[in-house]
Amino acid sequence: MNQEDLILVSVDDHAIEPPNAFSRHMPAKYKGREPKVVKKSGRDVWEFEERITGYMGLNSVVGRPKEEYGMEPLSYEHMRRGTWDIKARVDDMSANGVLGSMCFPTFPGFAGQRFQTLPDRGVSLAAIQAYNDWHLQDWCNAAPGRFIPLMIAPWWDMQAAAAEVKRMAAQGVHAVSFSDNPSVHGFPSIHNDYWDPFWKACADNNVVICCHIGTGTKAAHASDESPIDAWITSMPISISNSAADWIWAPMWKKFPTLKMALSEGGIGWIPYLLERADFTHRHHNAWTNSNFGDKMPSDIFNKHIITCFIEDQFGLKNLDSINVEMAMWECDYPHSDCTWPDSSQVFFEQSRHLSDEVINKLTHLNAMREFSYDPFAILGRENCTVGALRAQATHVSIEPALGMGGAAPERDPTKPVTSGDINKMFAEADAGSAL
């Protein structure tokens, strides 16, 4: 396979919601109470029910030179337009040779966490539904065939959650963003039958539960003196604790067709997790009372859990130790880990040893199957390759944009940037947004 012949579908990207995202879709009862962007101390912040966000752009540094990473956007002008403008996003996807994209929320939280604990449940549900309608109608449907739509759901009312899953699935949405550990947010654990109506609605409507890193369990800052590099290194693998928890969760027996994804978790560490899980079961199930019937923990993982990777050379060399049918590629646009605008080159260099059949599964076929996504029917397969898409985007500049601005940590060229430096930057920005 040539690089130009690749067909790339990313199952983990992010949208920065534009200022008017909620206004058109909020029901009449709550008009005027919708989330809105306001200016505070010279920066753009989201305001909802008298609560104000900290970083509205959250690590959206795509298009900057790497020396300017770490400058968190404080306004829309600090970000590449493709982060929040749908036409520019599609142009950036084409320039990168990327056909399809699943975009997680930003202001609502990757799993909609920001809407889950407000006192007024009515306005919270209205905001969730308004977000879902914006995401489907104004973002995904604005470019048919280019996006895998992703909904959010209420956690405080399982009947409402099931109803929202059904409502969106009827419109072609087959993915829902959810916390990898909702108990962190004060809700029942995934082992509690509280969630059964939600799991059932997802299983019945072929909706994949997508758990992004950072939505529950998070990588810890070892100390304020620790280089921030250590935290960035451990961030994807931080979801491994939750991955083990999901293996032993009860919903797989109750709803055998249910699927979930470990979004932005990588794949290189998966073989040892599965080895350790099977070891644990063999050595300890006699007293722990775990019961997988005639199966092993690794069988549960391989059947139900989707894994995703950006760059993962080790993982791609050890695909025989995971279920290649459930592994998928991701780009992570517009965050600092993304490979834009060189995604096809990066993937191609790491996958040269793989067969065309395996490459096609990783880059698009698995995602198309699991997320009920068929861009070929809309666009024609011949128009979906890296080469065809880039030919449509010759007008798009991919040169680094210098001096875009934002919040930068204090830097001493003789010392590494530390967790304390980053935490201080966030604290100052949070204080400023409350003014």
C-alpha positions in Angstrom: 0.0 0.0 0.0 1.2 3.5 -0.8 0.8 6.3 1.7 -1.6 8.2 -0.7 -3.9 5.1 -0.7 -4.5 5.1 3.0 -8.0 5.9 4.3 -7.8 7.5 7.7 -10.7 7.7 10.1 -9.9 9.2 13.5 -12.0 8.0 16.5 -10.7 10.6 18.8 -10.6 14.3 18.0 -12.1 17.4 19.8 -14.4 20.2 18.8 -14.1 23.7 20.4 -17.8 24.8 20.5 -18.3 28.1 18.7 -19.9 30.9 20.7 -23.4 30.3 19.3 -23.5 26.6 19.7 -26.3 26.4 22.2 -28.4 29.4 21.2 -30.4 27.9 18.3 -31.1 24.6 20.1 -32.1 25.6 23.6 -35.8 25.1 24.1 -38.1 28.1 24.5 -38.6 27.4 28.2 -34.9 28.0 28.9 -34.1 30.7 26.3 -31.7 33.2 27.9 -30.2 30.5 30.2 -28.3 28.7 27.6 -24.4 28.4 27.9 -22.9 31.4 26.3 -19.4 32.9 25.7 -18.7 36.2 27.5 -15.6 38.4 27.9 -13.9 38.4 31.2 -10.6 40.2 31.8 -10.0 40.3 28.1 -10.5 36.6 27.5 -13.4 34.4 26.2 -15.0 32.2 28.8 -18.1 30.0 28.9 -20.8 31.0 31.4 -23.7 28.7 32.4 -25.9 29.0 35.4 -23.5 31.5 37.0 -20.6 29.1 36.6 -17.6 30.1 34.5 -15.0 27.9 32.9 -11.3 28.2 33.2 -9.7 27.3 29.9 -12.2 27.5 27.0 -9.6 26.2 24.5 -8.0 23.4 26.6 -4.7 22.5 25.0 -5.9 23.4 21.5 -2.4 24.2 20.2 -2.6 22.6 16.8 -0.8 24.6 14.2 1.7 26.3 16.6 5.4 25.6 16.5 6.2 23.1 19.3 8.1 25.8 21.2 4.8 27.5 21.8 3.0 24.4 23.1 1.8 24.9 26.7 0.2 28.2 25.9 -3.4 27.4 26.6 -5.8 29.4 24.4 -7.7 32.1 26.3 -9.8 33.2 23.3 -10.9 32.0 19.9 -8.2 34.2 18.3 -5.6 32.1 20.1 -6.6 29.0 18.2 -6.4 27.8 14.6 -9.8 28.4 13.1 -10.3 24.7 12.4 -10.7 24.0 16.1 -14.1 25.7 16.2 -15.3 26.5 12.6 -16.7 23.5 10.8 -15.7 24.5 7.3 -12.1 25.2 8.4 -12.1 21.9 10.3 -13.0 19.9 7.2 -10.3 21.8 5.3 -7.8 20.8 8.0 -8.9 17.2 7.9 -8.5 17.1 4.1 -5.1 18.8 4.3 -4.1 16.1 6.8 -5.5 13.3 4.6 -8.1 12.4 7.2 -11.5 11.3 5.9 -13.6 10.9 9.1 -13.5 12.2 12.7 -15.2 11.6 16.0 -15.1 14.8 18.0 -15.4 14.9 21.8 -16.9 18.0 23.5 -14.7 20.6 25.2 -16.8 23.1 27.2 -19.2 20.4 28.5 -16.3 18.2 29.5 -15.2 15.3 27.4 -18.1 13.2 28.8 -20.5 16.1 29.6 -19.3 16.2 33.2 -20.0 20.0 33.5 -23.7 19.4 33.0 -24.2 16.6 35.5 -24.2 18.3 39.0 -26.1 21.5 38.5 -29.0 22.1 40.9 -31.6 22.6 38.2 -31.9 19.3 36.4 -34.3 20.7 33.9 -31.9 23.2 32.5 -29.1 20.7 32.7 -31.0 18.2 30.5 -31.9 21.0 28.1 -28.3 21.9 27.7 -27.3 18.3 27.1 -30.0 18.0 24.4 -29.0 21.3 22.9 -25.4 20.3 22.7 -26.4 17.0 21.0 -28.5 18.8 18.5 -25.8 21.3 17.7 -23.2 18.5 17.4 -25.3 16.5 15.0 -27.1 19.1 13.0 -24.6 22.0 12.8 -21.3 20.1 13.1 -21.5 16.6 11.7 -24.4 17.1 9.2 -22.7 20.2 7.8 -20.2 17.9 6.1 -22.0 14.6 5.3 -19.7 11.5 5.4 -16.9 13.3 7.3 -17.9 12.8 10.9 -18.9 10.0 13.4 -21.4 11.8 15.6 -20.9 11.5 19.4 -23.7 12.3 22.0 -23.6 13.0 25.7 -26.2 11.8 28.2 -27.6 12.8 31.6 -26.2 10.6 34.5 -28.7 11.6 37.2 -31.8 10.0 35.6 -31.4 6.7 33.8 -34.8 6.9 32.1 -33.8 10.3 30.7 -30.4 8.8 29.7 -32.0 5.9 27.9 -34.5 8.2 26.2 -31.7 10.5 24.9 -29.7 7.5 23.6 -32.8 6.3 21.7 -33.6 9.8 20.4 -30.1 10.4 19.0 -29.7 6.8 17.7 -32.8 7.2 15.7 -31.0 10.1 14.0 -27.9 8.0 13.2 -25.8 8.6 16.3 -24.1 5.4 17.5 -21.5 6.6 20.1 -22.0 8.2 23.5 -19.2 9.8 25.6 -19.1 8.6 29.2 -16.8 8.7 32.2 -14.4 5.9 32.6 -15.2 6.1 36.4 -18.4 8.0 37.2 -17.9 7.3 40.9 -15.3 10.0 40.9 -18.1 12.5 40.2 -20.3 11.2 43.0 -22.4 8.8 40.9 -22.7 5.0 41.4 -19.9 2.8 40.1 -20.1 0.9 36.9 -20.7 -2.2 39.0 -24.0 -0.8 40.2 -27.3 -1.8 38.5 -28.2 1.9 38.6 -26.8 2.1 35.1 -28.6 -0.9 33.6 -31.3 1.2 31.7 -28.4 3.2 30.1 -26.4 0.1 29.2 -29.5 -1.6 27.8 -30.4 1.4 25.6 -26.8 1.5 24.2 -26.9 -2.3 23.5 -30.3 -2.2 21.9 -29.4 0.7 19.7 -25.9 -0.3 18.7 -24.3 2.7 20.6 -20.7 2.4 21.7 -19.7 3.9 25.1 -16.6 6.0 24.6 -14.5 6.7 27.7 -11.9 9.3 27.1 -8.8 9.6 29.3 -9.3 12.2 32.0 -13.1 11.8 32.3 -12.8 9.9 35.6 -9.5 8.5 36.7 -6.7 10.9 36.0 -2.9 10.8 35.9 -1.6 12.2 39.1 1.0 14.9 39.4 3.7 13.2 41.5 4.8 16.5 43.0 4.9 20.2 42.2 8.6 19.8 41.4 8.1 16.9 39.0 8.7 17.8 35.3 5.4 18.1 33.5 6.9 15.6 31.0 6.4 12.8 33.6 2.7 13.6 33.8 2.2 13.9 30.1 4.0 10.5 29.7 1.6 8.7 32.1 -1.6 10.4 31.0 -2.7 7.8 28.4 -1.8 4.8 30.6 -3.7 6.3 33.5 -6.9 4.7 32.1 -5.4 1.3 32.7 -6.9 1.1 36.2 -10.3 1.9 34.8 -9.8 -0.7 32.0 -9.2 -3.4 34.6 -12.4 -2.2 36.4 -14.5 -2.5 33.3 -13.2 -6.0 32.6 -14.7 -7.2 35.9 -17.9 -5.1 35.6 -21.3 -7.0 35.3 -22.8 -5.4 32.3 -21.1 -7.7 29.8 -23.2 -10.7 31.0 -26.4 -8.7 31.1 -25.9 -7.0 27.7 -23.6 -9.2 25.6 -23.6 -7.0 22.5 -22.5 -3.9 24.4 -19.2 -2.3 23.4 -17.0 0.5 24.9 -13.9 2.3 23.8 -10.8 3.4 25.8 -10.3 6.7 23.9 -6.8 8.1 23.6 -5.4 5.3 25.8 -2.9 3.8 23.4 -2.4 0.0 22.8 1.2 -0.8 23.7 0.4 -1.6 27.3 -2.7 -3.7 26.6 -0.9 -7.1 26.2 0.5 -7.0 29.7 -2.8 -5.8 31.2 -4.5 -8.9 29.6 -1.8 -11.2 30.8 -2.0 -9.9 34.3 -5.8 -10.1 34.3 -5.8 -13.7 33.2 -3.1 -14.4 35.8 -5.2 -12.8 38.5 -8.2 -14.8 37.6 -6.3 -18.1 37.6 -4.6 -17.4 40.9 -7.3 -15.7 42.9 -10.8 -16.4 41.6 -11.2 -19.3 44.1 -11.4 -16.8 47.0 -12.5 -13.6 45.2 -15.6 -15.3 43.6 -15.0 -13.8 40.2 -16.9 -15.8 37.6 -16.3 -15.6 33.9 -17.9 -18.9 33.1 -15.8 -20.7 30.5 -14.0 -17.5 29.5 -11.0 -15.5 30.7 -10.8 -11.8 31.5 -8.9 -11.3 28.3 -11.8 -12.8 26.3 -14.1 -10.1 27.8 -11.7 -7.3 26.9 -11.1 -8.6 23.4 -14.9 -8.9 22.7 -16.2 -5.7 24.2 -13.4 -3.1 24.5 -12.1 -1.0 21.6 -8.6 0.4 21.9 -7.2 3.5 20.1 -3.8 4.8 19.4 -2.1 7.9 17.9 1.5 6.9 17.6 2.3 3.4 19.0 5.2 1.7 17.4 5.4 -1.0 20.0 1.7 -1.7 19.9 1.8 -2.0 16.1 4.6 -4.5 16.3 2.6 -6.6 18.8 -0.8 -6.7 17.3 -0.9 -10.5 17.7 -1.3 -9.9 21.5 -4.5 -7.8 21.1 -7.7 -8.1 19.1 -6.8 -6.3 15.9 -10.5 -6.2 15.0 -11.1 -3.8 17.9 -8.0 -1.5 17.5 -8.4 1.9 15.8 -6.3 4.9 14.8 -6.8 8.4 16.1 -5.4 11.9 15.5 -6.4 13.9 18.6 -6.8 17.2 16.6 -6.4 19.9 18.0 -4.5 18.9 21.1 -0.7 18.8 21.6 -0.4 15.0 21.1 -1.9 15.2 17.6 0.1 14.4 14.5 -1.5 17.1 12.2 -0.6 17.9 9.4 1.6 14.8 9.1 -0.7 12.0 10.3 -0.5 9.8 7.2 3.3 10.0 7.1 3.6 9.1 10.8 1.2 6.2 10.5 2.7 4.9 7.3 6.2 4.8 8.7 5.0 2.8 11.8 2.9 0.4 9.8 5.1 -0.6 6.9 5.5 -4.1 8.2 1.7 -4.7 8.3 -0.4 -6.2 5.5 -2.8 -4.1 3.6 -5.7 -6.0 5.2 -4.5 -5.1 8.7 -3.8 -1.5 7.8 -7.3 -1.1 6.4 -8.8 -2.5 9.6 -6.8 -0.1 11.8 -7.4 3.0 9.7 -11.0 2.7 8.8 -12.8 -0.6 8.5 -13.0 -1.3 12.2 -14.3 2.1 12.9 -16.9 1.9 10.1 -18.2 -1.4 11.5 -18.3 -0.6 15.2 -19.7 3.0 14.8 -22.2 2.3 12.0 -20.4 4.7 9.8 -20.3 4.5 6.0 -18.7 7.4 4.3 -18.2 5.5 1.0 -21.9 5.4 0.4 -21.9 9.2 0.5 -18.6 10.3 -0.9 -17.4 7.3 -3.0 -14.4 5.3 -1.8 -12.2 6.8 -4.5 -12.6 10.2 -3.0 -11.8 9.1 0.6 -8.0 8.4 0.3 -5.2 10.5 1.7 -4.2 11.5 -1.9 -7.7 12.4 -3.0 -8.4 14.5 0.1 -5.1 16.4 0.0 -5.8 17.2 -3.6 -8.9 19.0 -2.4 -7.1 21.1 0.2 -4.1 22.6 -1.7 -5.5 26.0 -0.6 -5.0 25.2 3.1 -1.9 26.5 4.8 -0.2 24.0 7.1 2.7 26.3 8.0 3.2 26.8 11.8 1.4 30.0 13.0 3.8 32.0 15.2 2.8 34.0 18.3 -0.9 33.0 18.5 -0.8 33.9 22.2 -2.6 32.5 25.3 -1.5 31.6 28.8 2.1 30.5 29.1 3.8 29.0 32.1 6.8 30.9 33.5 9.9 29.4 31.9 13.5 29.2 33.1 15.6 28.0 30.2 17.9 26.2 32.7 15.1 24.2 34.3 12.3 21.9 33.1 8.7 23.2 33.2 7.2 21.5 36.3 3.8 20.4 37.4 3.8 23.3 39.8 4.4 25.8 37.0 1.4 24.4 35.1 -0.8 24.3 38.2 0.0 27.9 38.9 -0.9 28.9 35.4 -4.2 27.2 35.6 -4.9 28.7 39.1 -4.2 32.2 37.8 -6.4 31.7 34.8 -9.3 30.3 36.9 -9.0 33.3 39.2 -9.0 35.7 36.3 -12.0 34.1 34.6 -14.0 34.6 37.8 -13.4 38.4 37.8 
